[in-house]
């Protein structure tokens, strides 16, 4: 009986974060991963997010630096002009305390 209780505890411990991740969804519609962007133009981030348990809103990061806090779950955000080179754009789900909950989506882009 003790082994069964331990097994149930282990499964519940593993399944809880997976369930939260399964409820949450982040889709970066544009730019596509590997896209080439023009350094002379502002780029738009188009997204569609479904908040799972524990998530309150989203943060946008460019190259690891927070750029925006968004409460709209579907739409677009005009990013600051990006310098030429390689960049990573990420959307992270965060809780009410602005702490990432471990669900994120990123794309890599090249700016010419």
Backbone as JSON Lines, residues from 0, in Angstrom:
{"i":0,"aa":"X","n":[0.82,-1.19,0.0],"ca":[0.0,0.0,0.0],"c":[0.87,1.26,0.0]}
{"i":1,"aa":"X","n":[1.98,1.2,0.76],"ca":[2.87,2.35,0.82],"c":[3.47,2.64,-0.55]}
{"i":2,"aa":"X","n":[3.84,1.6,-1.29],"ca":[4.41,1.78,-2.62],"c":[3.4,2.42,-3.57]}
{"i":3,"aa":"X","n":[2.13,2.05,-3.45],"ca":[1.09,2.63,-4.28],"c":[0.92,4.11,-3.97]}
{"i":4,"aa":"X","n":[0.93,4.46,-2.7],"ca":[0.83,5.88,-2.3],"c":[1.99,6.68,-2.84]}
{"i":5,"aa":"X","n":[3.18,6.12,-2.76],"ca":[4.37,6.8,-3.27],"c":[4.27,6.97,-4.77]}
{"i":6,"aa":"X","n":[3.81,5.97,-5.48],"ca":[3.66,6.04,-6.93],"c":[2.65,7.12,-7.31]}
{"i":7,"aa":"X","n":[1.55,7.19,-6.62],"ca":[0.54,8.22,-6.89],"c":[1.12,9.61,-6.64]}
{"i":8,"aa":"X","n":[1.88,9.78,-5.57],"ca":[2.51,11.07,-5.28],"c":[3.47,11.47,-6.39]}
{"i":9,"aa":"X","n":[4.3,10.55,-6.85],"ca":[5.27,10.84,-7.91],"c":[4.55,11.22,-9.2]}
{"i":10,"aa":"X","n":[3.54,10.48,-9.56],"ca":[2.78,10.78,-10.79],"c":[2.12,12.15,-10.69]}
{"i":11,"aa":"X","n":[1.53,12.47,-9.56],"ca":[0.87,13.77,-9.37],"c":[1.89,14.9,-9.44]}
{"i":12,"aa":"X","n":[3.07,14.69,-8.87],"ca":[4.12,15.71,-8.88],"c":[4.6,15.99,-10.3]}
{"i":13,"aa":"X","n":[4.71,14.96,-11.1],"ca":[5.15,15.13,-12.49],"c":[4.03,15.69,-13.35]}
{"i":14,"aa":"X","n":[2.82,15.26,-13.13],"ca":[1.69,15.63,-13.99],"c":[1.22,17.07,-13.8]}
{"i":15,"aa":"X","n":[1.37,17.63,-12.61],"ca":[0.85,18.98,-12.35],"c":[1.44,20.03,-13.29]}
{"i":16,"aa":"X","n":[2.77,20.15,-13.44],"ca":[3.31,21.14,-14.37],"c":[2.93,20.82,-15.82]}
{"i":17,"aa":"X","n":[2.86,19.55,-16.16],"ca":[2.49,19.18,-17.52],"c":[1.05,19.57,-17.82]}
{"i":18,"aa":"X","n":[0.16,19.45,-16.84],"ca":[-1.23,19.84,-17.03],"c":[-1.33,21.34,-17.25]}
{"i":19,"aa":"X","n":[-0.56,22.11,-16.48],"ca":[-0.58,23.55,-16.65],"c":[-0.09,23.92,-18.05]}
{"i":20,"aa":"X","n":[0.98,23.29,-18.48],"ca":[1.51,23.57,-19.81],"c":[0.52,23.16,-20.89]}
{"i":21,"aa":"X","n":[-0.21,22.07,-20.67],"ca":[-1.17,21.6,-21.66],"c":[-2.34,22.57,-21.79]}
{"i":22,"aa":"X","n":[-2.71,23.22,-20.71],"ca":[-3.82,24.18,-20.76],"c":[-3.41,25.47,-21.45]}
{"i":23,"aa":"X","n":[-2.15,25.83,-21.34],"ca":[-1.65,27.08,-21.9],"c":[-1.21,26.87,-23.34]}
{"i":24,"aa":"X","n":[-1.34,27.95,-24.12],"ca":[-0.92,27.87,-25.52],"c":[-0.39,29.23,-25.94]}
{"i":25,"aa":"X","n":[0.75,29.23,-26.59],"ca":[1.31,30.45,-27.16],"c":[1.61,30.16,-28.63]}
{"i":26,"aa":"X","n":[1.03,30.95,-29.49],"ca":[1.32,30.83,-30.92],"c":[1.86,32.17,-31.4]}
{"i":27,"aa":"X","n":[3.08,32.15,-31.93],"ca":[3.64,33.34,-32.57],"c":[3.34,33.19,-34.04]}
{"i":28,"aa":"X","n":[2.42,34.02,-34.51],"ca":[1.97,33.95,-35.9],"c":[3.0,34.6,-36.82]}
{"i":29,"aa":"X","n":[3.53,35.74,-36.37],"ca":[4.51,36.47,-37.16],"c":[5.38,37.27,-36.22]}
{"i":30,"aa":"X","n":[6.66,37.34,-36.44],"ca":[7.41,36.78,-37.55],"c":[7.61,35.27,-37.37]}
{"i":31,"aa":"X","n":[7.82,34.6,-38.47],"ca":[8.07,33.16,-38.43],"c":[9.49,32.91,-37.94]}
{"i":32,"aa":"X","n":[9.72,31.74,-37.39],"ca":[11.06,31.37,-36.97],"c":[11.98,31.38,-38.19]}
{"i":33,"aa":"X","n":[13.11,32.08,-38.09],"ca":[14.05,32.18,-39.2],"c":[13.76,33.32,-40.17]}
{"i":34,"aa":"X","n":[12.74,34.13,-39.88],"ca":[12.36,35.22,-40.79],"c":[13.47,36.26,-40.89]}
{"i":35,"aa":"X","n":[13.51,36.91,-42.05],"ca":[14.43,38.03,-42.27],"c":[13.61,39.31,-42.18]}
{"i":36,"aa":"X","n":[14.05,40.21,-41.3],"ca":[13.34,41.47,-41.07],"c":[14.21,42.63,-41.56]}
{"i":37,"aa":"X","n":[13.56,43.72,-41.92],"ca":[14.24,44.91,-42.42],"c":[14.6,45.83,-41.25]}
{"i":38,"aa":"X","n":[15.86,46.19,-41.15],"ca":[16.33,47.06,-40.07],"c":[15.74,48.46,-40.15]}
{"i":39,"aa":"X","n":[15.26,48.85,-41.31],"ca":[14.72,50.19,-41.49],"c":[13.23,50.27,-41.17]}
{"i":40,"aa":"X","n":[12.63,49.14,-40.83],"ca":[11.19,49.13,-40.55],"c":[10.92,48.57,-39.16]}
{"i":41,"aa":"X","n":[9.84,49.07,-38.54],"ca":[9.4,48.48,-37.29],"c":[8.75,47.14,-37.61]}
{"i":42,"aa":"X","n":[8.99,46.18,-36.78],"ca":[8.43,44.84,-37.0],"c":[7.27,44.59,-36.05]}
{"i":43,"aa":"X","n":[6.28,43.87,-36.55],"ca":[5.12,43.53,-35.73],"c":[5.22,42.08,-35.28]}
{"i":44,"aa":"X","n":[4.88,41.89,-34.01],"ca":[4.76,40.57,-33.43],"c":[3.27,40.26,-33.39]}
{"i":45,"aa":"X","n":[2.85,39.24,-34.12],"ca":[1.45,38.82,-34.09],"c":[1.37,37.52,-33.3]}
{"i":46,"aa":"X","n":[0.4,37.43,-32.4],"ca":[0.36,36.3,-31.47],"c":[-1.07,35.92,-31.12]}
{"i":47,"aa":"X","n":[-1.2,34.7,-30.59],"ca":[-2.47,34.2,-30.06],"c":[-2.13,33.34,-28.85]}
{"i":48,"aa":"X","n":[-2.64,33.73,-27.68],"ca":[-2.28,33.09,-26.43],"c":[-3.53,32.6,-25.71]}
{"i":49,"aa":"X","n":[-3.43,31.42,-25.13],"ca":[-4.46,30.9,-24.23],"c":[-3.81,30.74,-22.87]}
{"i":50,"aa":"X","n":[-4.37,31.41,-21.86],"ca":[-3.82,31.33,-20.52],"c":[-4.31,30.07,-19.82]}
{"i":51,"aa":"X","n":[-3.38,29.34,-19.23],"ca":[-3.73,28.19,-18.41],"c":[-3.76,28.61,-16.96]}
{"i":52,"aa":"X","n":[-3.92,27.66,-16.08],"ca":[-3.97,27.98,-14.66],"c":[-2.64,28.57,-14.21]}
{"i":53,"aa":"X","n":[-2.73,29.59,-13.38],"ca":[-1.53,30.25,-12.87],"c":[-1.05,31.41,-13.72]}
{"i":54,"aa":"X","n":[-1.51,31.49,-14.97],"ca":[-1.08,32.58,-15.86],"c":[-2.06,33.74,-15.78]}
{"i":55,"aa":"X","n":[-1.53,34.97,-15.83],"ca":[-2.36,36.16,-15.75],"c":[-2.24,37.05,-16.99]}
{"i":56,"aa":"X","n":[-1.04,37.14,-17.55],"ca":[-0.82,37.97,-18.73],"c":[0.49,37.52,-19.38]}
{"i":57,"aa":"X","n":[0.96,38.27,-20.37],"ca":[2.18,37.87,-21.08],"c":[3.21,38.99,-21.07]}
{"i":58,"aa":"X","n":[4.48,38.58,-21.15],"ca":[5.57,39.51,-21.32],"c":[6.27,39.17,-22.64]}
{"i":59,"aa":"X","n":[6.73,40.2,-23.35],"ca":[7.48,40.03,-24.59],"c":[8.95,40.34,-24.28]}
{"i":60,"aa":"X","n":[9.83,39.47,-24.73],"ca":[11.26,39.64,-24.54],"c":[11.95,39.66,-25.9]}
{"i":61,"aa":"X","n":[12.95,40.53,-26.03],"ca":[13.82,40.54,-27.21],"c":[15.24,40.37,-26.7]}
{"i":62,"aa":"X","n":[15.87,39.31,-27.14],"ca":[17.24,39.0,-26.71],"c":[17.38,38.95,-25.19]}
{"i":63,"aa":"X","n":[16.37,38.38,-24.52],"ca":[16.41,38.2,-23.08],"c":[16.02,39.42,-22.27]}
{"i":64,"aa":"X","n":[15.75,40.53,-22.93],"ca":[15.38,41.76,-22.22],"c":[13.88,41.99,-22.38]}
{"i":65,"aa":"X","n":[13.2,42.22,-21.26],"ca":[11.76,42.45,-21.32],"c":[11.47,43.73,-22.09]}
{"i":66,"aa":"X","n":[10.57,43.61,-23.07],"ca":[10.21,44.76,-23.9],"c":[8.79,45.24,-23.65]}
{"i":67,"aa":"X","n":[7.88,44.33,-23.31],"ca":[6.48,44.75,-23.17],"c":[5.73,43.81,-22.24]}
{"i":68,"aa":"X","n":[4.69,44.37,-21.63],"ca":[3.73,43.63,-20.83],"c":[2.41,43.76,-21.59]}
{"i":69,"aa":"X","n":[1.79,42.63,-21.95],"ca":[0.56,42.67,-22.74],"c":[-0.54,41.91,-22.01]}
{"i":70,"aa":"X","n":[-1.72,42.47,-22.01],"ca":[-2.88,41.81,-21.4],"c":[-3.86,41.3,-22.45]}
{"i":71,"aa":"X","n":[-3.72,41.76,-23.68],"ca":[-4.56,41.27,-24.76],"c":[-4.02,39.92,-25.2]}
{"i":72,"aa":"X","n":[-4.88,38.91,-25.27],"ca":[-4.42,37.56,-25.54],"c":[-4.29,37.23,-27.03]}
{"i":73,"aa":"X","n":[-4.8,38.08,-27.87],"ca":[-4.67,37.88,-29.31],"c":[-4.52,39.25,-29.94]}
{"i":74,"aa":"X","n":[-3.55,39.36,-30.82],"ca":[-3.37,40.65,-31.48],"c":[-1.97,40.82,-32.01]}
{"i":75,"aa":"X","n":[-1.53,42.08,-32.02],"ca":[-0.2,42.38,-32.51],"c":[0.44,43.45,-31.63]}
{"i":76,"aa":"X","n":[1.75,43.46,-31.67],"ca":[2.54,44.41,-30.9],"c":[3.64,44.92,-31.82]}
{"i":77,"aa":"X","n":[3.77,46.23,-31.94],"ca":[4.83,46.81,-32.77],"c":[6.07,46.96,-31.91]}
{"i":78,"aa":"X","n":[7.11,46.24,-32.31],"ca":[8.37,46.23,-31.55],"c":[9.22,47.43,-31.93]}
{"i":79,"aa":"X","n":[10.13,47.78,-31.04],"ca":[11.11,48.82,-31.34],"c":[11.97,48.34,-32.52]}
{"i":80,"aa":"X","n":[12.52,49.27,-33.27],"ca":[13.37,48.91,-34.4],"c":[14.54,48.06,-33.9]}
{"i":81,"aa":"X","n":[14.78,46.96,-34.59],"ca":[15.85,46.05,-34.19],"c":[17.13,46.34,-34.98]}
{"i":82,"aa":"X","n":[18.26,46.28,-34.32],"ca":[19.55,46.48,-34.97],"c":[19.85,45.28,-35.88]}
{"i":83,"aa":"X","n":[20.65,45.5,-36.92],"ca":[21.03,44.37,-37.78],"c":[21.68,43.25,-36.96]}
{"i":84,"aa":"X","n":[21.4,42.02,-37.36],"ca":[21.97,40.86,-36.69],"c":[20.91,39.85,-36.32]}
{"i":85,"aa":"X","n":[21.31,38.88,-35.52],"ca":[20.43,37.82,-35.07],"c":[19.74,38.23,-33.77]}
{"i":86,"aa":"X","n":[18.46,37.9,-33.66],"ca":[17.68,38.25,-32.47],"c":[16.75,37.1,-32.12]}
{"i":87,"aa":"X","n":[16.41,37.04,-30.84],"ca":[15.42,36.07,-30.36],"c":[14.27,36.85,-29.74]}
{"i":88,"aa":"X","n":[13.06,36.54,-30.19],"ca":[11.84,37.18,-29.69],"c":[11.04,36.11,-28.96]}
{"i":89,"aa":"X","n":[10.68,36.39,-27.7],"ca":[9.96,35.41,-26.88],"c":[8.72,36.01,-26.26]}
{"i":90,"aa":"X","n":[7.71,35.18,-26.11],"ca":[6.53,35.5,-25.32],"c":[6.51,34.52,-24.16]}
{"i":91,"aa":"X","n":[6.39,35.06,-22.95],"ca":[6.35,34.22,-21.75],"c":[5.05,34.49,-20.99]}
{"i":92,"aa":"X","n":[4.42,33.42,-20.53],"ca":[3.26,33.56,-19.66],"c":[3.77,33.84,-18.25]}
{"i":93,"aa":"X","n":[3.13,34.82,-17.58],"ca":[3.54,35.19,-16.23],"c":[2.32,35.23,-15.32]}
{"i":94,"aa":"X","n":[2.58,35.15,-14.01],"ca":[1.48,35.23,-13.05],"c":[1.24,36.69,-12.66]}
{"i":95,"aa":"X","n":[0.36,36.92,-11.68],"ca":[0.02,38.29,-11.27],"c":[1.22,39.04,-10.69]}
{"i":96,"aa":"X","n":[2.22,38.31,-10.22],"ca":[3.42,38.92,-9.67],"c":[4.49,39.14,-10.75]}
{"i":97,"aa":"X","n":[4.12,38.91,-12.01],"ca":[5.03,39.07,-13.16],"c":[6.14,38.04,-13.19]}
{"i":98,"aa":"X","n":[5.93,36.92,-12.53],"ca":[6.91,35.84,-12.52],"c":[6.57,34.84,-13.62]}
{"i":99,"aa":"X","n":[7.52,34.53,-14.53],"ca":[7.25,33.53,-15.56],"c":[6.86,32.19,-14.93]}
{"i":100,"aa":"X","n":[5.86,31.53,-15.53],"ca":[5.39,30.25,-14.98],"c":[5.97,29.05,-15.72]}
{"i":101,"aa":"X","n":[6.9,29.31,-16.65],"ca":[7.57,28.21,-17.34],"c":[7.01,27.89,-18.72]}
{"i":102,"aa":"X","n":[6.03,28.66,-19.18],"ca":[5.46,28.43,-20.52],"c":[5.89,29.6,-21.38]}
{"i":103,"aa":"X","n":[6.62,29.29,-22.47],"ca":[7.08,30.33,-23.37],"c":[7.21,29.82,-24.79]}
{"i":104,"aa":"X","n":[7.26,30.74,-25.7],"ca":[7.48,30.42,-27.13],"c":[8.44,31.48,-27.66]}
{"i":105,"aa":"X","n":[9.43,31.04,-28.44],"ca":[10.41,31.96,-29.0],"c":[10.61,31.7,-30.49]}
{"i":106,"aa":"X","n":[10.99,32.77,-31.19],"ca":[11.4,32.64,-32.59],"c":[12.72,33.39,-32.74]}
{"i":107,"aa":"X","n":[13.53,32.9,-33.66],"ca":[14.79,33.56,-34.0],"c":[14.6,34.26,-35.33]}
{"i":108,"aa":"X","n":[15.08,35.5,-35.42],"ca":[14.97,36.27,-36.65],"c":[16.33,36.87,-36.99]}
{"i":109,"aa":"X","n":[16.49,37.24,-38.27],"ca":[17.69,37.92,-38.73],"c":[17.26,39.26,-39.27]}
{"i":110,"aa":"X","n":[17.9,40.32,-38.81],"ca":[17.6,41.66,-39.26],"c":[18.71,42.12,-40.18]}
{"i":111,"aa":"X","n":[18.31,42.55,-41.39],"ca":[19.3,43.05,-42.38],"c":[19.14,44.54,-42.54]}
